[in-house]
């Protein structure tokens, strides 16, 4: 079965589920129904009546390569919320959005900055480096095989060596991932890579499962670092943005970066979650 035919069938299945769900209007509810607890990031109908489709996406593996630095996804990321009937207008409840899940960066702060003398001041444990992906705006372009994510990456250490506001990408200048399960068409020197179309099923609770897919994108650009400030002796500020950019090869133009995400998605009508 082709991807387009599968997409049409899935769309019909979602429409049928919503038609059944909307026969009985939802009463006010603050807690998810039994069996739907994984959708607790979905807003209630009272909070967001315009988004009647609850959605949860789990990224279970992959990597984000920005310039010369590659960050493996070892700790699962969760995106949860709700969308409208066109799978746009993403919104999230208080427990939704994108989970702030740190990923360990190989090489630590020394590999990121090249400043080996930092070891003398802080020690190796304090220079462990983590990257946390944060949304800069709502996801869009949801289909079975695509999603667009505007993000920035927060760089942190246990001791605060980089300060509290060290980012790659900003709200006004984000990294924009146009994820696809198909084949990319990047500018050189990157070459096309392909994702994996997921398996689709429905369980006894009416939840649609879109599993074992792989998103890819290697056509995006990555801006330089900002807000990376070391306070030597606690009060002498030293900007590390230039060191990060030089060592990591940032800013990095389109065609020199890569994102791969193993994903599973669950979809269900909002009124099933909050009956």
Buried (B, 14 or more C-beta within 10 A) or exposed (E): EEBEEBBEEBBEBBEEBBEEBEEEEBEEBEEBBEBBEBBBBBBBBEBBEEBBBBBBBBBBBBBBBBBEBBBBBEBBBBBBBBBBBEBEBBBBBEBBBBBEBBBBBEBBBBBBBBBEEBBEBBEEEBBBBBBBBBBBEBBBEBEBBBBBBBBBBBBBBEBBBBBEEBBBBBEEBBBBBBBBBBEBEBEEEBEEBEBBBBEBEBEEEBBBBBEEBBBBBBBBBBBBBBBBBBEEEEEEEEBBBEBBBEBBBBBBEBBBBBBBBBBBBBBBBBBBBBB
